[in-house]
Amino acid sequence: MYYYNIYTFTRTYVLDRIRYNKVEVSVLKDVGVIVSFDLEGNKKPLKLKLVGDQQENVIVHVKNILDKSTRKINGEYIDTYKCQSEIEGYLKQYELQFYRNNCSWKLTI
């Protein structure tokens, strides 16, 4: 007998009791992004601004862009950037998604 986690579709076995895996749930947050454009119109995110835990504004500088991909979901084009930044002394990886239809940026943690 299997138990499927709703968020990540990881499989855990059910024996006497349900065991839960330690998984991270991805969260989408709206962010403001400063972007650089080249002559062909390609976007390069430079820094992003988001609201922290205590309602303060946090500015994060994008150190590296590891990967860029474009996909189409339900007729909407989404540009996904896998980025890396130094946050509190540690290199953290995250995804920035640009929704072309409504020109909005979302951060996936």
Sequence and secondary structure as in RCSB ss.txt:
>XXXX:A:sequence
MYYYNIYTFTRTYVLDRIRYNKVEVSVLKDVGVIVSFDLEGNKKPLKLKLVGDQQENVIVHVKNILDKSTRKING
EYIDTYKCQSEIEGYLKQYELQFYRNNCSWKLTI
>XXXX:A:secstr
 EEE TTT  EEEBSSSB         EEEEEEEEEE TT  EEEEEEEEE TTS EEEEE  EEEEEEEEEETT
EEEEEEEEEEEETTEEEEEEEEEETTTTEEEEE 
